[in-house]
Amino acid sequence: MDAHLDNSHIRKAKKYSTAAITDFLDNVDDLTKAIKDVEAPEIARVRAKVKMAMAAAKSAITDGAAQVRGQARQVTKSADGYVRDNPWQVVGIAAVIGIALGMMMTRRSD
């Protein structure tokens, strides 16, 4: 499978999951607003816990995205540094991979 295609699927899945979580949190928020006038002590405690959990979930989503971006930057910097420090090794590795893929493709088509 093409790497670009894989990345496209990953981005779509991340967008979908983030949208689903956001929708869920919005629905929970709507629910807590709908019961805001209920004065029962038990409901008030649950409402407070839900608000705290929602704030934590929203913070975790934001922090998680920032952490993934930071890790991706670090991996990119490491790969770039390796390529700059070892250009001929990278060319050699790419050539070997290309030859191996070419041989596999010609065997498949026979």
N, C-alpha and C positions, 0 to 999 in steps of 0.2 A: 504494500500500500504506500502511496505517496506521502512523504513527510508533511507536505503542505496540507494534504487532505486530512491527515491525522490532527494537525494543529487546528484546522478549521472545525473538526468535530469536537475537539477538546474545548475550544472557545465557545461553541454553541452550547455544549453541555454545561459549562461554567455559567454562561449567561442564563440558561434555563434554571439551573439550581439556585442561583442567586435571586432570580425573579420569583421562584417558588417560595424561597425563604422570606423574601421581602413581602410577598402577598400574605403569607401566613402571619408574619408579625403585624402587618396592617390589619388583618382580620382580628387578631387578638387585641390590638389597640382599639378597634371599633367596639369589640365586646366590652372591654373595660370602661369605655366611654358610655356605653349603653346602660351599664349597671352602676354608674357613678352616683345616682340618686338613692340607691339602696343603702340604708344606714345600718344594716345589721353588722355587728362587730366582726363576725366571721367573714362576711363578704369584704369588709374593709381590709382585713388582714390578707385575704387572698388577692385582692386588687393591688395592694402594696407589693406583695411578692411577685405578682405578674409584671408589674411595672419595673421592678428591679431586674427580673429575669430578661425582660425585653431590652432594657438598656445594656445589659451584659452581652446579649446576643448580637445586638447591633454593633457594639464595640468590637466583639470578636470577629464579626464579618469584616469590618474595616481593617482591623489589625492583621487578620489573616491575608487579606489582599495585599497589604503593604509588605508583609513578610515574604510572600511569594515573589513579588516584584523585586525585592532586595536580593533574594536568593538567585533569581534569574540574572540580575545584573552581575552578581559575583561569579556565576558560572560563565557568563559571557566574557567577563574580564579575564578569567583564568584561561579559557579557550583561546582568546585573542593573544594573551601573553605566551602561551605555548606555541602557537603558530608563528608568532614573531621570533621567538627564540630558536625554533627548530623547523625552519621552512622546508628544508630538504627532506626531513623525516616525514613531514605532513604530505609532501608531494609523493613520496614513495608509498606511503600508506594508501593514499588516494588511488595511485596507479594499481597497486595490488588489488584493492577492492574493485576497481573498474574492470580489471582483467578477470577476476573471479566472477563478477556479475555477468560479464560478456560470455564467459564459458558456460555459465548456468543457463543463460538465455538461449544460446545456440543449441544446447542439449535438449532444451524444452521444445524447441521448434522442429526438431528432427523427428 
